[in-house]
Amino acid sequence: MRSYKPYIIKLCIVFLCFWGWILTSSAQKVGANDYFYVLNTQQGLSDNCILQMMQLADGRLAVRTPKDINLYDGRRFSLIPLPAEKAESITKYKGQTHLYADSQDRLWVKEYQKIFCILLAEGRLLEHPLDALPKNGKEDKMKMLRNSPTQNAIQDLFVDSRKNVWVVMGDSLLNTQDGNLIHLKKEWGCLQDLDTDGKQVYAFMDSGIVAVFQKDKLAYTTSAYSTAEAQYYRNTSLTVLTPSGQFYQIRTGRDEKNKTDASIFLHFNPETRKYSRIFACDYLLHTLNMSSDNQALISSQHGYLMFDFKLETTPREVKELSLPDGKPLTTGINTVYRDKEGAIWLGTYHDGLIYVSPMLGLFFTIDQPWWKSGWAIAGFVVFLVILVGIITLYLRREKKVNVTNIKNVTNVVNVINADSAKDDHPSLPEDSLLPETAEAVYREPELILQVRALIEQHLGDGEYGVEQLAQNLCMERTGLYKKLTVLTNTTPVAFIRSIRLHHAAVLLQEGKQSVNEIAELTGFSSPSYFTKCFKKEFGVLPSEYR
């Protein structure tokens, strides 16, 4: 009977090694864990304070730190300094850091009343980028605006989802790519965000109003909330257009009455032309990331919020984070970004970048790894106990089966020896191992019995094989080969080896000689070859058969 004990033992060793690696591995080290790790100044980041980030068209991650743009290609960081004296003024923008990538491979870095522009192909800062706008033959409209006494400077800049660059000059909004000129009304307030779905342009104002245009014509306006509420959410706005054409927006401000910060998360449906309120809180929301219409991830000064609109609109709030090594993340998460592969990047105030693999999914918790949790360890222990129990029972059963087989073999030998004088069959050695039952012996053809007797007479002679056997039987080698093959359903060589191995099994059971001695007594050229053949025949090593 074939034994699977060696395979079970190997499986246990592999299992234990795997869990040992899991329990001792550190996800804090870059490259040590493909699912979660931290990138900071030790890996080449210029500063551990992350202000904003986005993925570029070539796959690189652009990360804004206080003084630089860090371009990460998956292996190393390259730095582009952004000295304050190189910035251009945009007086109407009073929000936080924002990154835009336009259709001409330029990265715009917009911050409070200032803007930088980087030529990505050359990896350098562009001097006076606003003077180079617009392109594609739209200079006439720009000249017209610049020549106006009240609109002679670019006061803000936006890049829409289609990578068109828009500039604000006074009460006018100009698309520098196609020349589309839109006039904004003062009663709407100040422009904070814009985007386009290719058919209409959506201008999001600080009053909560969204003004929708078809080319340069106003289509309609609607508001996210009442005029009374508008005072709470005027400070900043961040709007995201999903692939299905839905807008999601976070707005922040200040509740002066209660002396608290104020933030609101909104949904705007262009088809119904209506806003809906998702979530409001008394602390600041920073960045918004949408994977689809049904999932949102928002960073805040307390941690992050996760929404799954397929299930409910109530967010899952994670306010206290800890890294896999147990270190608490007390300074919070400043920004969040989901790359094209679905991985999540968290930018912290003082701890650099945290990478979360898409294999972990959207709704993860940055805590002690699951394999270090109490329930995981308890489950492992229970599983190990059950596995050890099963293996123990199996080994006991196998041992009983082996002992029974050996006893059957010994009984057969005794029967044969006791009856050999009464039978016309040739006398066989006392310790010969023959078929499973004594009755089967007498059913064997005469040729088989003769072969068994001759092999056992020359048991210690490893050179005794088919050639010598044919001579002793007065047969041609070819004829003997054909007859034995038909009678035994195997080759003569294999049949001879089987006889030697079965005789060796009896000797092993007796326990009087070592494995090496038994190998020599049964005609095997080396102990290693004997061990190999024995395991193939019986499924266990000779030492396990005793």
C-alpha positions as CSV (number, residue, x, y, z in Angstrom):
1,M,0.0,0.0,0.0
2,R,1.4,3.4,-1.0
3,S,2.1,5.7,2.0
4,Y,1.5,9.5,1.9
5,K,3.2,10.1,5.1
6,P,6.3,11.8,3.6
7,Y,4.0,14.1,1.6
8,I,2.0,15.0,4.7
9,I,5.2,15.8,6.6
10,K,6.5,18.0,3.8
11,L,3.1,19.8,3.6
12,C,3.3,20.5,7.4
13,I,6.9,21.9,7.0
14,V,5.8,24.2,4.2
15,F,2.8,25.3,6.1
16,L,4.8,26.1,9.2
17,C,7.5,28.0,7.2
18,F,4.8,30.0,5.5
19,W,3.2,31.1,8.7
20,G,6.6,31.8,10.3
21,W,7.4,34.1,7.4
22,I,4.0,35.8,7.6
23,L,4.2,36.4,11.3
24,T,7.8,37.8,11.2
25,S,7.6,39.8,8.0
26,S,7.5,43.6,8.2
27,A,5.3,45.5,5.8
28,Q,7.1,48.7,6.8
29,K,10.0,47.9,4.6
30,V,9.8,48.8,0.9
31,G,9.7,45.6,-1.1
32,A,9.2,43.4,1.9
33,N,5.4,43.4,1.3
34,D,3.8,43.7,-2.1
35,Y,0.5,44.9,-0.6
36,F,1.3,47.6,1.9
37,Y,4.4,49.7,2.5
38,V,5.7,53.2,3.3
39,L,7.8,55.5,1.1
40,N,9.6,58.3,2.9
41,T,12.8,60.3,2.9
42,Q,14.8,57.0,3.4
43,Q,13.6,56.0,-0.1
44,G,14.4,59.3,-1.7
45,L,11.3,61.4,-1.0
46,S,12.4,65.0,-0.5
47,D,10.1,65.6,2.5
48,N,7.7,63.4,4.6
49,C,5.0,66.1,4.4
50,I,2.7,65.3,1.4
51,L,0.6,68.2,0.1
52,Q,-0.9,66.6,-3.0
53,M,-0.3,63.9,-5.7
54,M,-1.6,62.6,-9.0
55,Q,-0.6,60.0,-11.6
56,L,0.7,61.3,-14.9
57,A,0.0,59.9,-18.4
58,D,3.2,58.0,-18.5
59,G,2.4,56.2,-15.2
60,R,4.7,58.2,-12.9
61,L,3.3,59.6,-9.6
62,A,3.8,63.3,-9.1
63,V,4.0,64.2,-5.4
64,R,4.0,67.8,-4.1
65,T,6.1,68.3,-0.9
66,P,6.6,71.8,0.6
67,K,9.5,72.7,-1.7
68,D,9.6,70.2,-4.5
69,I,7.7,68.1,-7.0
70,N,8.8,64.4,-6.6
71,L,8.3,62.2,-9.6
72,Y,8.2,58.5,-8.7
73,D,8.6,55.9,-11.4
74,G,8.1,52.8,-9.1
75,R,11.8,52.5,-8.3
76,R,13.2,56.0,-7.4
77,F,12.3,59.6,-7.0
78,S,13.5,62.5,-9.2
79,L,13.1,66.0,-7.7
80,I,12.1,69.2,-9.4
81,P,12.6,72.2,-7.0
82,L,9.8,74.9,-6.9
83,P,11.4,78.0,-5.4
84,A,8.9,80.6,-4.3
85,E,10.5,83.3,-6.4
86,K,9.7,81.3,-9.6
87,A,6.0,81.3,-9.0
88,E,3.5,83.4,-11.0
89,S,0.7,85.2,-9.3
90,I,-3.0,84.2,-9.6
91,T,-4.9,86.4,-7.2
92,K,-8.3,84.8,-7.3
93,Y,-7.2,81.3,-6.2
94,K,-7.3,81.0,-2.4
95,G,-7.5,77.2,-2.0
96,Q,-5.0,74.5,-1.1
97,T,-2.4,72.7,-3.4
98,H,-3.9,71.4,-6.7
99,L,-2.2,69.5,-9.5
100,Y,-3.2,69.6,-13.1
101,A,-1.8,67.8,-16.2
102,D,-2.7,69.3,-19.5
103,S,-2.6,68.0,-23.1
104,Q,0.8,69.5,-23.8
105,D,2.6,67.4,-21.2
106,R,2.7,70.2,-18.7
107,L,2.2,69.8,-15.0
108,W,0.5,72.8,-13.3
109,V,1.0,73.2,-9.6
110,K,-1.6,75.6,-8.2
111,E,-1.4,76.9,-4.6
112,Y,-2.7,79.9,-2.6
113,Q,-2.5,82.8,-5.1
114,K,0.5,81.3,-7.0
115,I,1.1,78.8,-9.8
116,F,4.1,76.8,-11.2
117,C,4.4,75.0,-14.5
118,I,6.7,72.0,-15.2
119,L,7.7,70.7,-18.7
120,L,7.5,67.0,-17.9
121,A,9.3,65.9,-21.1
122,E,12.3,68.0,-20.0
123,G,11.9,67.7,-16.3
124,R,12.3,71.4,-15.7
125,L,10.4,74.4,-14.4
126,L,9.0,76.7,-17.1
127,E,9.5,80.4,-16.5
128,H,6.6,82.7,-17.0
129,P,4.2,80.1,-18.3
130,L,1.2,82.4,-18.2
131,D,2.8,84.6,-20.8
132,A,2.8,81.6,-23.2
133,L,-0.9,81.2,-23.0
134,P,-3.0,80.8,-25.1
135,K,-1.9,78.4,-27.8
136,N,-3.4,77.2,-31.1
137,G,-4.2,80.6,-32.6
138,K,-6.3,82.0,-29.8
139,E,-4.2,85.0,-29.2
140,D,-6.8,87.5,-30.4
141,K,-9.2,86.8,-27.6
142,M,-6.4,86.8,-25.0
143,K,-5.2,90.2,-26.4
144,M,-8.7,91.5,-26.1
145,L,-8.9,90.5,-22.5
146,R,-5.5,91.8,-21.7
147,N,-6.2,95.1,-23.3
148,S,-9.3,95.5,-21.1
149,P,-8.6,97.9,-18.3
150,T,-10.3,95.6,-15.7
151,Q,-9.2,92.3,-17.1
152,N,-5.5,92.5,-18.0
153,A,-4.2,89.7,-15.8
154,I,-4.7,86.0,-15.5
155,Q,-6.2,85.6,-12.0
156,D,-6.9,81.8,-11.9
157,L,-6.2,78.7,-14.0
158,F,-8.0,75.3,-14.4
159,V,-7.5,72.2,-16.4
160,D,-10.6,70.2,-17.2
161,S,-11.0,66.4,-17.5
162,R,-10.3,66.6,-21.2
163,K,-7.0,68.4,-20.4
164,N,-8.0,71.8,-21.8
165,V,-6.5,74.8,-20.0
166,W,-8.9,77.5,-18.9
167,V,-7.9,80.9,-17.5
168,V,-9.9,83.4,-15.5
169,M,-9.5,87.1,-16.4
170,G,-11.8,89.4,-14.5
171,D,-15.4,88.1,-15.1
172,S,-14.4,86.1,-18.2
173,L,-13.4,82.4,-18.5
174,L,-11.4,81.4,-21.6
175,N,-10.6,78.0,-23.0
176,T,-7.1,78.5,-24.3
177,Q,-7.4,75.4,-26.6
178,D,-10.6,76.2,-28.6
179,G,-11.1,79.9,-27.7
180,N,-14.5,79.3,-26.0
181,L,-15.2,82.5,-24.0
182,I,-17.6,82.4,-21.1
183,H,-18.8,85.4,-19.1
184,L,-19.5,84.9,-15.4
185,K,-22.0,86.9,-13.4
186,K,-20.8,88.6,-10.2
187,E,-23.9,87.6,-8.2
188,W,-22.9,83.9,-8.6
189,G,-19.7,84.5,-6.5
190,C,-16.2,83.4,-7.2
191,L,-15.3,80.5,-9.5
192,Q,-13.7,77.6,-7.6
193,D,-14.0,74.6,-9.9
194,L,-14.9,73.8,-13.5
195,D,-15.1,70.7,-15.7
196,T,-16.7,69.6,-18.9
197,D,-18.3,66.4,-20.2
198,G,-17.6,67.4,-23.8
199,K,-21.1,68.9,-24.3
200,Q,-21.5,71.3,-21.5
201,V,-19.2,73.3,-19.2
202,Y,-19.9,73.3,-15.5
203,A,-18.7,76.2,-13.4
204,F,-18.8,75.6,-9.7
205,M,-19.0,78.9,-7.6
206,D,-18.1,79.5,-4.0
207,S,-21.8,80.4,-3.3
208,G,-22.8,76.7,-4.0
209,I,-24.2,77.6,-7.4
210,V,-23.2,75.6,-10.5
211,A,-23.6,77.5,-13.8
212,V,-23.9,75.2,-16.9
213,F,-23.0,76.5,-20.3
214,Q,-23.3,75.1,-23.9
215,K,-20.4,76.7,-25.7
216,D,-20.6,80.3,-24.5
217,K,-24.4,80.3,-23.8
218,L,-25.8,79.8,-20.3
219,A,-28.0,76.7,-20.1
220,Y,-29.1,76.9,-16.5
221,T,-28.0,77.4,-12.9
222,T,-28.8,75.5,-9.7
223,S,-27.6,75.6,-6.1
224,A,-26.4,73.0,-3.7
225,Y,-28.0,74.6,-0.7
226,S,-29.8,77.7,0.5
227,T,-28.2,81.2,0.6
228,A,-28.2,80.9,4.4
229,E,-26.0,77.8,4.3
230,A,-23.7,79.1,1.7
231,Q,-21.7,81.1,4.3
232,Y,-20.5,77.8,5.9
233,Y,-18.9,76.3,2.8
234,R,-17.2,79.1,0.9
235,N,-13.6,78.4,1.5
236,T,-12.6,75.6,-0.8
237,S,-14.2,73.2,-3.3
238,L,-13.0,70.0,-5.0
239,T,-15.1,68.4,-7.7
240,V,-14.7,65.1,-9.4
241,L,-16.4,64.0,-12.6
242,T,-17.0,60.2,-12.8
243,P,-16.8,58.3,-16.1
244,S,-20.6,58.0,-16.1
245,G,-21.0,61.8,-16.1
246,Q,-21.8,62.3,-12.4
247,F,-20.3,65.0,-10.2
248,Y,-19.2,64.6,-6.6
249,Q,-18.0,67.5,-4.6
250,I,-16.6,68.3,-1.2
251,R,-16.8,71.9,0.1
252,T,-15.2,73.3,3.3
253,G,-15.7,76.5,5.3
254,R,-16.2,77.8,8.8
255,D,-19.2,77.9,11.2
256,E,-18.5,81.1,13.0
257,K,-21.5,80.7,15.3
258,N,-20.2,77.4,16.8
259,K,-16.5,78.2,16.2
260,T,-16.0,75.0,14.3
261,D,-14.8,74.0,10.8
262,A,-17.5,72.9,8.4
263,S,-17.4,70.4,5.4
264,I,-20.0,68.9,3.2
265,F,-20.0,66.1,0.6
266,L,-22.4,66.5,-2.3
267,H,-23.6,64.8,-5.4
268,F,-24.7,66.7,-8.5
269,N,-26.7,64.8,-11.2
270,P,-26.6,66.7,-14.6
271,E,-29.5,64.7,-15.9
272,T,-31.9,65.8,-13.1
273,R,-30.0,69.1,-12.6
274,K,-30.2,68.5,-8.8
275,Y,-27.9,68.4,-5.9
276,S,-28.1,65.8,-3.1
277,R,-26.4,66.0,0.3
278,I,-24.4,62.9,1.3
279,F,-22.5,63.9,4.4
280,A,-21.7,66.9,6.5
281,C,-19.3,67.2,9.4
282,D,-17.6,69.8,11.7
283,Y,-14.1,69.1,10.6
284,L,-12.2,69.6,7.3
285,L,-12.3,67.3,4.4
286,H,-9.2,67.4,2.2
287,T,-9.3,65.3,-0.9
288,L,-11.8,63.2,-2.8
289,N,-11.3,60.1,-4.9
290,M,-14.0,58.3,-6.8
291,S,-13.5,54.8,-8.2
292,S,-17.1,54.7,-9.6
293,D,-20.5,56.1,-8.8
294,N,-20.7,53.7,-5.9
295,Q,-17.5,54.1,-4.0
296,A,-15.7,57.2,-2.6
297,L,-12.6,57.7,-0.5
298,I,-12.1,61.1,1.3
299,S,-9.1,62.1,3.3
300,S,-9.6,64.4,6.3
301,Q,-7.8,65.9,9.2
302,H,-8.9,62.9,11.3
303,G,-8.0,60.1,8.9
304,Y,-10.3,59.0,6.1
305,L,-13.9,58.3,5.2
306,M,-15.1,55.5,3.0
307,F,-18.5,55.4,1.2
308,D,-20.1,52.4,-0.6
309,F,-23.3,53.8,-2.1
310,K,-24.3,50.3,-3.2
311,L,-24.9,49.5,0.5
312,E,-25.6,52.8,2.2
313,T,-24.7,56.5,2.3
314,T,-23.4,56.4,5.9
315,P,-19.6,56.6,5.8
316,R,-17.2,54.4,7.5
317,E,-14.9,56.7,9.5
318,V,-11.4,55.7,10.4
319,K,-9.9,58.4,12.7
320,E,-7.0,56.6,14.3
321,L,-4.5,54.7,12.2
322,S,-1.5,52.6,13.1
323,L,1.2,51.2,10.8
324,P,1.9,47.5,10.5
325,D,4.8,47.7,12.9
326,G,2.4,49.1,15.5
327,K,3.6,52.7,15.2
328,P,0.7,55.1,15.6
329,L,-0.1,57.5,12.8
330,T,-1.2,60.5,14.9
331,T,-0.7,63.3,12.4
332,G,-3.4,62.3,10.1
333,I,-3.8,61.8,6.3
334,N,-3.6,64.9,4.2
335,T,-4.4,63.5,0.7
336,V,-5.5,60.3,-1.0
337,Y,-5.1,59.1,-4.5
338,R,-6.1,56.0,-6.5
339,D,-3.9,55.2,-9.4
340,K,-4.7,53.5,-12.7
341,E,-4.0,50.1,-11.3
342,G,-6.5,50.6,-8.5
343,A,-3.8,51.0,-5.7
344,I,-4.4,53.5,-3.0
345,W,-1.8,56.2,-2.1
346,L,-2.2,58.0,1.2
347,G,-0.2,61.2,1.7
348,T,0.5,62.0,5.4
349,Y,1.6,65.2,7.2
350,H,4.8,63.7,8.6
351,D,5.1,60.0,7.6
352,G,5.5,60.2,3.8
353,L,3.5,58.0,1.4
354,I,1.6,54.9,2.3
355,Y,0.9,52.5,-0.5
356,V,-2.0,50.0,-0.4
357,S,-2.2,47.4,-3.1
358,P,-5.4,47.0,-5.2
359,M,-5.4,43.4,-3.9
360,L,-6.5,44.7,-0.6
361,G,-9.5,46.5,-2.1
362,L,-10.9,49.9,-1.4
363,F,-12.3,49.3,2.1
364,F,-9.2,48.5,4.0
365,T,-8.1,49.4,7.5
366,I,-4.6,50.5,8.2
367,D,-4.1,48.5,11.4
368,Q,-2.2,45.6,12.6
369,P,-2.1,43.1,9.7
370,W,-5.0,40.6,9.7
371,W,-2.5,37.7,10.2
372,K,-1.4,39.3,13.5
373,S,-4.9,39.7,14.8
374,G,-6.1,37.6,17.7
375,W,-8.7,35.7,15.7
376,A,-6.2,34.9,13.0
377,I,-3.7,33.5,15.5
378,A,-6.4,31.5,17.3
379,G,-7.6,30.1,14.0
380,F,-4.1,29.1,13.1
381,V,-3.6,27.3,16.4
382,V,-6.9,25.4,16.0
383,F,-6.1,24.5,12.5
384,L,-2.6,23.3,13.5
385,V,-4.1,21.1,16.4
386,I,-6.6,19.5,14.0
387,L,-3.9,18.9,11.4
388,V,-1.6,17.3,13.9
389,G,-4.4,15.1,15.1
390,I,-5.3,13.9,11.6
391,I,-1.7,13.2,10.9
392,T,-1.3,11.2,14.1
393,L,-4.3,9.1,13.5
394,Y,-3.2,8.5,9.9
395,L,0.3,7.4,11.0
396,R,-1.2,5.0,13.6
397,R,-3.5,3.5,11.0
398,E,-0.7,3.1,8.6
399,K,1.5,1.4,11.2
400,K,-1.2,-1.1,12.0
401,V,-1.6,-1.9,8.3
402,N,2.1,-2.4,7.8
403,V,2.3,-4.7,10.8
404,T,-0.6,-6.7,9.6
405,N,1.0,-7.1,6.1
406,I,4.2,-8.3,7.6
407,K,2.3,-10.8,9.8
408,N,0.5,-12.1,6.7
409,V,3.8,-12.5,4.9
410,T,5.3,-14.5,7.8
411,N,2.3,-16.7,8.0
412,V,2.6,-17.5,4.4
413,V,6.2,-18.4,4.8
414,N,5.4,-20.7,7.7
415,V,2.6,-22.5,5.7
416,I,4.9,-23.0,2.7
417,N,7.7,-24.4,4.9
418,A,5.4,-26.7,6.8
419,D,3.9,-28.2,3.6
420,S,6.9,-28.3,1.4
421,A,7.7,-31.9,2.3
422,K,4.2,-33.0,1.3
423,D,4.2,-31.3,-2.0
424,D,5.8,-32.1,-5.3
425,H,6.8,-28.5,-5.7
426,P,10.5,-27.6,-5.3
427,S,11.6,-26.9,-1.7
428,L,12.1,-23.2,-1.1
429,P,14.3,-21.4,1.5
430,E,12.8,-20.9,4.9
431,D,12.6,-17.2,4.7
432,S,11.2,-16.8,1.2
433,L,8.4,-14.3,0.7
434,L,5.8,-15.6,-1.7
435,P,2.2,-14.6,-2.6
436,E,-0.3,-13.1,-0.1
437,T,-1.8,-16.5,0.7
438,A,-0.6,-20.0,0.9
439,E,-3.3,-21.2,-1.5
440,A,-2.0,-18.8,-4.1
441,V,1.3,-20.4,-4.1
442,Y,-0.1,-23.7,-5.4
443,R,-1.9,-21.9,-8.1
444,E,1.2,-20.4,-9.5
445,P,2.6,-22.0,-12.7
446,E,5.6,-24.3,-12.3
447,L,7.8,-21.8,-14.1
448,I,7.2,-19.1,-11.5
449,L,7.9,-21.4,-8.6
450,Q,11.1,-22.4,-10.2
451,V,12.2,-18.8,-10.8
452,R,11.4,-17.9,-7.2
453,A,13.5,-20.8,-6.0
454,L,16.5,-20.0,-8.1
455,I,16.4,-16.3,-7.2
456,E,16.2,-17.0,-3.5
457,Q,19.1,-19.5,-3.9
458,H,21.2,-16.7,-5.4
459,L,19.8,-13.9,-3.2
460,G,23.1,-12.4,-2.2
461,D,24.4,-12.4,-5.7
462,G,23.6,-9.1,-7.2
463,E,24.9,-10.2,-10.6
464,Y,22.4,-13.0,-10.8
465,G,19.8,-12.0,-13.4
466,V,17.8,-13.0,-16.4
467,E,20.8,-14.4,-18.3
468,Q,21.9,-16.8,-15.5
469,L,18.3,-17.6,-14.8
470,A,17.7,-18.8,-18.4
471,Q,20.8,-20.9,-18.3
472,N,19.7,-22.6,-15.0
473,L,16.3,-23.3,-16.5
474,C,17.8,-24.6,-19.8
475,M,15.8,-22.0,-21.7
476,E,16.6,-19.3,-24.3
477,R,16.8,-15.9,-22.8
478,T,14.2,-14.5,-25.3
479,G,11.7,-17.3,-24.5
480,L,12.1,-16.9,-20.8
481,Y,11.5,-13.2,-21.1
482,K,8.3,-13.6,-23.1
483,K,6.9,-16.3,-20.7
484,L,7.7,-14.3,-17.6
485,T,6.2,-11.2,-19.0
486,V,2.9,-12.9,-19.8
487,L,2.7,-14.7,-16.5
488,T,3.7,-11.8,-14.2
489,N,2.5,-8.8,-16.3
490,T,5.9,-7.2,-15.7
491,T,9.4,-7.5,-16.9
492,P,11.7,-10.3,-15.7
493,V,14.1,-7.7,-14.2
494,A,11.3,-6.1,-12.2
495,F,10.0,-9.4,-11.1
496,I,13.4,-10.5,-9.8
497,R,13.8,-7.2,-8.0
498,S,10.4,-7.6,-6.4
499,I,11.4,-11.0,-5.0
500,R,14.5,-9.5,-3.5
501,L,12.6,-6.6,-2.0
502,H,9.9,-8.8,-0.4
503,H,12.6,-11.0,1.1
504,A,14.3,-7.8,2.4
505,A,11.0,-6.8,4.0
506,V,10.9,-10.0,6.1
507,L,14.5,-9.4,7.2
508,L,13.6,-5.8,8.2
509,Q,10.7,-7.0,10.2
510,E,12.9,-9.5,12.1
511,G,15.2,-6.6,13.0
512,K,18.4,-8.6,13.3
513,Q,20.4,-6.8,10.6
514,S,20.9,-3.2,9.7
515,V,19.5,-1.7,6.5
516,N,22.9,-1.7,4.8
517,E,23.4,-5.4,5.7
518,I,20.0,-6.4,4.4
519,A,20.7,-4.5,1.2
520,E,23.9,-6.6,0.7
521,L,22.1,-9.9,1.7
522,T,19.4,-9.3,-0.9
523,G,21.8,-8.5,-3.8
524,F,21.5,-4.7,-4.1
525,S,24.6,-2.9,-5.3
526,S,24.3,0.0,-2.8
527,P,22.2,1.0,0.2
528,S,21.0,4.1,-1.5
529,Y,19.7,2.1,-4.5
530,F,18.1,-0.4,-2.2
531,T,16.3,2.4,-0.3
532,K,15.1,3.9,-3.6
533,C,13.7,0.6,-4.9
534,F,12.2,-0.3,-1.5
535,K,10.3,3.0,-1.2
536,K,9.0,2.6,-4.8
537,E,7.8,-0.9,-4.0
538,F,6.2,-0.3,-0.6
539,G,5.7,3.5,-0.3
540,V,7.9,3.8,2.8
541,L,11.6,3.9,3.6
542,P,13.3,0.7,4.9
543,S,13.8,2.4,8.3
544,E,10.0,3.1,8.5
545,Y,9.1,-0.5,7.7
546,R,10.7,-2.1,10.8
